[in-house]
């Protein structure tokens, strides 16, 4: 009763609108930064400012503003920092892709990506807006846990199907329908996160039960290893059929984190990581394409791998680009990131690292950290277990995917077919990640947050 009265008093006092006011001012700041990035790129490359800037700036600004007003009307207590942080990343991605397009035009090329990215941005923000508008309560998703599992698995295996599956750069991650190429695994991660959250809430007690001891370690019961074995098998199937370590690592890592949070038993993580590392090492010896990825990762400067088709040339050029950027970078438009193959997608981090330097990379990582930490804060503030696990899972998807991609570019991990969330060119990735943001905003609106008791205004 006291809490309800406190919430009503806060609404009368204008605390809730204040959150949206904070958000709109931060959005204006993000729009200004995005405009500055585009202006600097034009001045550095073509040495003149043109109205083309509006083509790559205005759609994102308008779409994000519309989403803000939808939040103001339909989810006034949603987190105020997530949307501006994502807009900053999305705008930076568009600006850098535009910069690479200008280099392509100067070299006489015709394959351009920036305007396509703008269109996908508008579509993706529209999808996030639809989530906020029409998903009145995310709890209804719990009724479709096993449907989500089926949908996720169908999306996951669809690239391996004949006639629609398409291989790009050796990875079987795409489907092509009516000339449109799409990466269904990006949407699968949302469906599987919903399934994991619902399943673990239901089975948490049995999964937390202790089994026999082995060399002093309390093992889980044999019958409770079924889920982890099933997800391991699916991850291995993805590794074999789609030829990509990153995608299988993303799904398996997501499940391990969620099962650890649900049960509090670190043994699941230890056993799971052991299974995954062992299977990956065996695959590197048995499967030529996996072995090639590992060899290029471990010995990228070896001429055998550097000169090979699909070898380490891309990785080495990306490393040279990062080194060229040093601490402060060459400035937007001042480097030569176009020398790196797929600089607009797989290696956009190397492209940005060259022109923004180590300092700029830290700023980008800080934005990702902000998004993930706000998502974890929403999970912490929710009293409902399904909401906690779902929010944590969605936040971890962004965190783990970012780590896998940046780890590949910086040679911490083997290269993967995943894309950097919100930055890299690619409609399916942009769409899926904006839907995740829409869900996080919707869930944060209903969180039992401390701010409702007057502790925080954000």
C-alpha positions as MATLAB code, in Angstrom:
seq = 'XXXXXXXXXXXXXXXXXXXXXXXXXXXXXXXXXXXXXXXXXXXXXXXXXXXXXXXXXXXXXXXXXXXXXXXXXXXXXXXXXXXXXXXXXXXXXXXXXXXXXXXXXXXXXXXXXXXXXXXXXXXXXXXXXXXXXXXXXXXXXXXXXXXXXXXXXXXXXXXXXXXXXXXXXXXXXXXXXXXXXXXXXXXXXXXXXXXXXXXXXXXXXXXXXXXXXXXXXXXXXXXXXXXXXXXXXXXXXXXXXXXXXXXXXXXXXXXXXXXXXXXXXXXXXXXXXXXXXXXXXXXXXXXXXXXXXXXXXXXXXXXXXXXXXXXXXXXXXXXXXXXXXXXXXXXXXXXXXXXXXXXXXXXXXXXXXXXXXXXXXXXXXXXXXXXXXXXXXXXXXXXXXXXXXXXXXXXXXXXXXXXXXXXXXXXXXXXXXXXXXXXXXXXXXXXXXXXXXXXXXXXXXXXXXXXXXXXXXX';
ca = [
       0.000    0.000    0.000;
       2.788    2.396    0.974;
       4.672    1.563   -2.238;
       1.573    2.241   -4.367;
       1.033    5.604   -2.670;
       4.707    6.451   -3.209;
       4.420    5.638   -6.927;
       1.310    7.825   -7.260;
       3.038   10.708   -5.470;
       6.050   10.363   -7.758;
       3.837   10.452  -10.852;
       2.083   13.572   -9.558;
       5.473   15.148   -8.854;
       6.621   14.425  -12.412;
       9.364   11.882  -11.674;
       8.289    9.561  -14.496;
       8.166   12.273  -17.205;
      11.598   13.385  -15.966;
      13.018   10.053  -17.128;
      11.725   10.636  -20.618;
      13.036   14.203  -20.512;
      16.475   12.852  -19.649;
      16.146   10.441  -22.553;
      15.192   13.107  -25.104;
      18.115   15.334  -24.105;
      20.486   12.392  -24.398;
      18.968   11.609  -27.798;
      19.606   15.191  -28.930;
      23.218   14.731  -27.817;
      23.442   11.463  -29.772;
      21.929   13.103  -32.871;
      24.504   15.890  -32.612;
      27.390   13.429  -32.347;
      26.072   11.481  -35.337;
      25.790   14.675  -37.420;
      29.335   15.659  -36.431;
      30.649   12.234  -37.484;
      29.068   12.518  -40.925;
      30.304   16.095  -41.363;
      33.860   15.164  -40.417;
      33.795   12.252  -42.845;
      32.710   14.480  -45.730;
      35.295   17.151  -44.917;
      38.063   14.554  -44.644;
      37.207   12.661  -47.818;
      35.473   14.929  -50.349;
      36.440   18.212  -48.608;
      32.959   19.711  -48.861;
      29.714   19.490  -46.916;
      26.676   18.368  -48.891;
      23.040   17.688  -48.099;
      23.791   13.968  -48.446;
      24.412   14.107  -44.706;
      20.672   14.408  -44.155;
      20.072   11.173  -46.057;
      22.181    9.260  -43.545;
      21.299   11.283  -40.440;
      17.616   12.217  -40.546;
      15.971    8.747  -40.814;
      17.675    7.477  -37.653;
      16.917   10.711  -35.810;
      13.247   10.695  -36.811;
      12.746    6.981  -36.107;
      14.429    7.198  -32.694;
      12.372   10.279  -31.803;
       9.167    8.448  -32.720;
      10.216    5.543  -30.498;
      10.912    8.013  -27.696;
       7.395    9.430  -27.880;
       5.943    5.908  -27.973;
       7.880    5.208  -24.776;
       6.643    8.463  -23.282;
       3.063    7.377  -23.967;
       3.148    3.589  -23.503;
       6.183    2.836  -21.311;
       6.941    5.985  -19.360;
       8.962    4.153  -16.696;
      11.259    2.391  -19.186;
      15.004    2.803  -18.793;
      16.190    6.230  -19.943;
      19.756    5.365  -20.983;
      19.425    2.318  -23.238;
      17.891    4.047  -26.276;
      20.411    6.948  -26.502;
      23.348    4.530  -26.169;
      22.025    2.323  -28.970;
      21.354    5.355  -31.193;
      24.961    6.479  -30.708;
      26.235    3.070  -31.823;
      23.790    2.762  -34.719;
      24.605    6.271  -35.940;
      28.337    5.624  -35.712;
      27.886    2.445  -37.731;
      25.969    4.268  -40.472;
      28.597    7.020  -40.566;
      31.488    4.580  -40.911;
      29.717    2.547  -43.578;
      29.070    5.814  -45.458;
      32.762    6.637  -45.130;
      33.641    3.260  -46.687;
      31.097    3.869  -49.458;
      32.868    7.132  -50.325;
      36.141    5.203  -50.606;
      34.422    2.650  -52.844;
      33.070    5.414  -55.107;
      36.512    7.034  -55.303;
      37.960    3.694  -56.419;
      35.286    3.287  -59.093;
      33.275    0.673  -57.202;
      29.502    0.390  -57.255;
      28.596   -1.872  -54.304;
      27.375    0.526  -51.602;
      25.929   -0.289  -48.183;
      25.175    2.902  -46.243;
      21.734    3.716  -47.651;
      20.712    0.069  -47.304;
      21.798    0.266  -43.659;
      19.661    3.377  -43.174;
      16.604    1.564  -44.539;
      17.225   -1.425  -42.283;
      17.683    0.926  -39.341;
      14.235    2.421  -39.880;
      12.712   -1.060  -40.256;
      14.493   -2.274  -37.122;
      13.421    0.691  -34.991;
       9.876    0.230  -36.294;
      10.048   -3.380  -35.070;
      11.281   -2.227  -31.650;
       8.458    0.322  -31.560;
       5.951   -2.426  -32.386;
       7.276   -4.473  -29.466;
       6.747   -1.559  -27.083;
       3.294   -0.818  -28.514;
       1.811   -4.287  -28.784;
       3.609   -6.340  -26.139;
       1.665   -4.994  -23.178;
       3.256   -7.560  -20.862;
       6.264   -9.680  -21.682;
       4.965  -12.351  -19.290;
       2.657  -13.685  -22.006;
       5.804  -15.022  -23.717;
       6.033  -17.645  -20.989;
       2.982  -19.345  -22.478;
       4.906  -19.948  -25.707;
       8.106  -21.407  -24.283;
       8.125  -24.617  -26.324;
       6.803  -22.870  -29.421;
       9.778  -20.518  -29.064;
      12.056  -23.551  -28.902;
      10.631  -24.967  -32.137;
      10.789  -21.595  -33.892;
      14.359  -21.057  -32.713;
      15.546  -24.470  -33.875;
      13.837  -24.119  -37.264;
      15.484  -20.731  -37.764;
      18.801  -22.129  -36.614;
      18.897  -25.088  -38.995;
      17.248  -23.376  -41.984;
      20.582  -22.258  -43.550;
      21.508  -25.937  -43.862;
      18.403  -26.695  -45.924;
      18.807  -27.168  -49.690;
      17.555  -24.517  -52.130;
      17.355  -21.716  -49.528;
      20.628  -22.090  -47.607;
      23.440  -19.834  -48.824;
      27.146  -19.953  -48.025;
      29.064  -16.675  -47.791;
      32.808  -16.627  -47.099;
      32.711  -20.286  -46.128;
      30.014  -19.955  -43.446;
      26.553  -21.447  -44.027;
      24.648  -18.826  -42.010;
      22.276  -17.288  -44.548;
      19.103  -18.129  -46.416;
      18.094  -16.550  -49.703;
      14.415  -16.150  -50.597;
      13.239  -14.117  -53.599;
      16.621  -12.433  -53.858;
      16.614  -11.340  -50.202;
      19.486  -12.713  -48.123;
      18.780  -13.074  -44.432;
      20.588  -14.528  -41.412;
      17.879  -16.423  -39.469;
      20.220  -17.244  -36.609;
      19.932  -13.617  -35.506;
      16.218  -14.047  -34.791;
      16.794  -17.545  -33.417;
      18.780  -16.113  -30.522;
      15.674  -14.225  -29.330;
      13.397  -17.272  -29.582;
      15.905  -19.524  -27.826;
      16.445  -16.977  -25.044;
      12.691  -17.016  -24.375;
      12.768  -20.824  -24.315;
      15.793  -20.979  -22.005;
      14.183  -18.514  -19.571;
      10.871  -20.388  -19.428;
      12.469  -23.831  -19.234;
      14.939  -22.917  -16.494;
      12.291  -21.250  -14.342;
      10.248  -24.459  -14.471;
      13.148  -26.888  -14.022;
      15.395  -24.830  -11.760;
      14.830  -26.854   -8.575;
      15.583  -30.205  -10.192;
      18.629  -28.809  -11.996;
      19.933  -27.400   -8.708;
      19.683  -30.793   -7.000;
      23.059  -32.285   -6.126;
      24.332  -35.632   -7.348;
      27.371  -37.800   -6.599;
      30.819  -36.460   -5.753;
      33.863  -36.979   -7.951;
      37.336  -36.005   -6.653;
      35.647  -33.662   -4.212;
      33.407  -31.993   -6.819;
      29.640  -32.209   -6.424;
      28.332  -33.331   -9.809;
      24.800  -32.820  -11.117;
      22.510  -35.821  -11.297;
      22.828  -37.793  -14.536;
      19.211  -37.194  -15.550;
      19.659  -33.445  -15.102;
      22.485  -33.355  -17.646;
      19.955  -33.903  -20.438;
      19.366  -30.204  -21.227;
      23.049  -29.328  -21.328;
      23.765  -32.372  -23.503;
      20.955  -31.391  -25.872;
      22.179  -27.805  -26.234;
      25.743  -29.075  -26.660;
      24.539  -31.370  -29.452;
      22.699  -28.505  -31.161;
      25.788  -26.287  -30.878;
      27.933  -29.043  -32.371;
      25.423  -29.469  -35.187;
      25.635  -25.731  -35.895;
      29.428  -25.939  -35.915;
      29.374  -28.802  -38.427;
      26.517  -27.693  -40.692;
      27.078  -23.922  -40.692;
      30.868  -23.940  -40.440;
      30.954  -21.271  -37.766;
      32.412  -21.530  -34.276;
      31.043  -18.164  -33.154;
      27.371  -18.991  -33.657;
      27.632  -22.273  -31.767;
      29.607  -20.543  -29.003;
      26.948  -17.828  -28.733;
      24.079  -20.238  -28.116;
      25.994  -22.585  -25.873;
      27.478  -19.716  -23.853;
      24.044  -18.141  -23.479;
      22.598  -21.360  -22.072;
      25.507  -21.873  -19.660;
      25.177  -18.383  -18.215;
      21.414  -18.699  -17.825;
      21.603  -22.145  -16.196;
      24.251  -20.838  -13.799;
      22.097  -17.858  -12.820;
      19.014  -20.074  -12.451;
      20.684  -22.751  -10.305;
      23.718  -21.055   -8.787;
      25.800  -24.136   -9.637;
      29.124  -23.344  -11.292;
      29.665  -27.020  -12.106;
      27.329  -26.647  -15.094;
      29.594  -23.946  -16.517;
      32.732  -26.007  -15.887;
      31.281  -29.157  -17.458;
      29.740  -27.215  -20.346;
      32.921  -25.319  -21.205;
      34.904  -28.534  -21.031;
      32.508  -30.216  -23.451;
      32.544  -27.286  -25.865;
      36.328  -26.803  -25.875;
      36.887  -30.536  -26.329;
      34.441  -30.769  -29.226;
      35.916  -27.649  -30.865;
      39.440  -29.075  -30.648;
      38.297  -32.401  -32.096;
      36.459  -30.554  -34.882;
      39.632  -28.604  -35.677;
      41.395  -31.921  -36.319;
      38.560  -33.677  -38.153;
      36.918  -30.869  -40.166;
      39.179  -29.083  -42.645;
      37.348  -25.757  -42.565;
      37.428  -25.610  -38.748;
      41.082  -26.594  -38.771;
      41.781  -23.854  -41.305;
      40.131  -21.251  -39.073;
      42.207  -22.375  -36.108;
      45.428  -22.416  -38.144;
      44.791  -18.905  -39.500;
      44.048  -17.740  -35.976;
      47.139  -19.264  -34.384;
      49.585  -18.466  -37.229;
      48.104  -15.542  -39.188;
      51.468  -14.244  -40.439;
      52.528  -17.598  -41.843;
      52.645  -17.141  -45.662;
      50.893  -20.487  -46.078;
      47.816  -19.162  -44.303;
      48.198  -15.498  -45.291;
      48.163  -16.229  -49.035;
      45.545  -18.983  -48.934;
      42.005  -18.349  -50.193;
      39.910  -17.684  -47.109;
      43.106  -17.543  -45.043;
      44.406  -14.962  -42.606;
      44.809  -12.009  -45.011;
      41.680  -10.290  -43.682;
      42.702  -10.806  -40.056;
      46.225   -9.483  -40.618;
      44.990   -6.398  -42.480;
      42.594   -5.725  -39.610;
      45.423   -5.988  -37.091;
      47.541   -3.596  -39.174;
      44.602   -1.182  -39.249;
      44.235   -1.286  -35.469;
      47.976   -0.712  -35.085;
      47.815    2.216  -37.515;
      45.126    3.823  -35.380;
      47.346    3.813  -32.293;
      45.837    5.629  -29.280;
      43.896    8.521  -30.806;
      43.274    7.234  -34.328;
      43.660    8.871  -37.711;
      40.312   10.658  -37.434;
      37.108    9.722  -39.246;
      37.894    9.709  -42.954;
      41.640    9.880  -42.328;
      42.595    6.215  -42.506;
      42.521    3.529  -45.161;
      40.076    0.992  -43.655;
      38.891    0.028  -47.145;
      42.048   -2.087  -47.455;
      40.480   -4.601  -45.070;
      38.042   -7.013  -46.762;
      34.478   -6.694  -45.440;
      35.405   -3.569  -43.485;
      31.743   -2.522  -43.448;
      30.495   -5.720  -41.801;
      32.695   -8.390  -40.217;
      35.605   -6.003  -39.676;
      33.901   -2.704  -38.920;
      35.577   -2.782  -35.500;
      38.994   -2.774  -37.202;
      37.790    0.065  -39.429;
      36.678    2.130  -36.431;
      39.759    1.184  -34.436;
      41.988    2.630  -37.147;
      40.160    5.945  -37.352;
      39.142    6.393  -33.704;
      42.118    4.710  -32.085;
      42.286    2.914  -28.768;
      40.498    5.811  -27.063;
      37.588    5.533  -29.475;
      37.451    1.773  -29.005;
      37.202    2.254  -25.250;
      34.314    4.672  -25.822;
      32.521    2.121  -28.026;
      33.047   -0.625  -25.458;
      31.758    1.730  -22.755;
      28.508    2.144  -24.712;
      28.097   -1.626  -24.967;
      28.877   -1.933  -21.266;
      26.242    0.704  -20.498;
      23.571   -1.142  -22.515;
      24.387   -4.489  -20.909;
      24.648   -3.075  -17.388;
      21.279   -1.339  -17.712;
      19.791   -4.612  -18.885;
      21.287   -6.423  -15.895;
      19.938   -3.688  -13.641;
      16.455   -4.300  -15.022;
      16.881   -8.028  -14.345;
      18.048   -7.348  -10.794;
      15.086   -5.068  -10.079;
      12.431   -7.524  -11.274;
      10.752   -9.747   -8.690;
       9.487  -12.237  -11.301;
      11.947  -15.065  -12.021;
      10.985  -15.404  -15.690;
      11.525  -11.668  -16.194;
      14.898  -11.854  -14.465;
      16.147  -14.711  -16.622;
      14.722  -13.330  -19.863;
      16.236   -9.880  -19.320;
      19.565  -11.328  -18.273;
      19.586  -13.613  -21.311;
      18.794  -10.809  -23.754;
      21.476   -8.597  -22.202;
      24.020  -11.389  -22.315;
      23.279  -12.040  -25.998;
      24.458   -8.496  -26.776;
      27.464   -8.841  -24.466;
      28.615  -12.245  -25.706;
      28.102  -11.434  -29.391;
      30.125   -8.240  -28.987;
      32.888  -10.148  -27.195;
      33.001  -12.903  -29.830;
      33.219  -10.440  -32.736;
      35.777   -8.108  -31.151;
      37.693  -11.146  -29.897;
      37.888  -12.432  -33.462;
      39.101   -9.118  -34.890;
      41.754   -8.722  -32.178;
      42.816  -12.393  -32.408;
      41.617  -13.365  -28.952;
      39.293  -15.901  -30.620;
      39.077  -17.467  -34.091;
      37.154  -15.389  -36.624;
      33.410  -15.980  -36.785;
      30.471  -15.099  -39.025;
      28.780  -12.963  -36.363;
      28.406   -9.201  -36.750;
      29.015   -6.396  -34.262;
      25.622   -5.384  -32.799;
      24.270   -2.045  -34.131;
      27.533   -1.142  -35.912;
      28.054   -3.628  -38.729;
      26.240   -3.596  -42.046;
      23.551   -6.252  -42.084;
      19.796   -6.028  -41.898;
      19.072   -9.260  -40.028;
      21.507   -8.425  -37.230;
      20.176   -4.892  -36.922;
      16.571   -6.080  -36.866;
      17.155   -8.751  -34.217;
      19.193   -6.506  -31.948;
      16.659   -3.673  -32.088;
      13.917   -6.172  -31.191;
      16.039   -7.109  -28.175;
      16.204   -3.423  -27.254;
      12.424   -3.157  -27.624;
      11.976   -6.091  -25.243;
      14.437   -4.635  -22.730;
      12.600   -1.312  -22.790;
       9.225   -3.010  -22.367;
      10.472   -5.188  -19.492;
      12.185   -2.239  -17.789;
       8.863   -0.393  -17.739;
       7.385   -3.051  -15.451;
      10.467   -3.666  -13.298;
      10.091   -3.426   -9.535;
      12.923   -0.911   -9.605;
      14.366    0.950   -6.677;
      13.520    4.210   -8.377;
       9.848    3.496   -7.719;
      10.704    3.719   -4.041;
      12.558    6.961   -4.569;
      16.100    5.595   -4.635;
      17.040    6.470   -8.212;
      15.743    8.801  -10.870;
      17.066    6.897  -13.874;
];
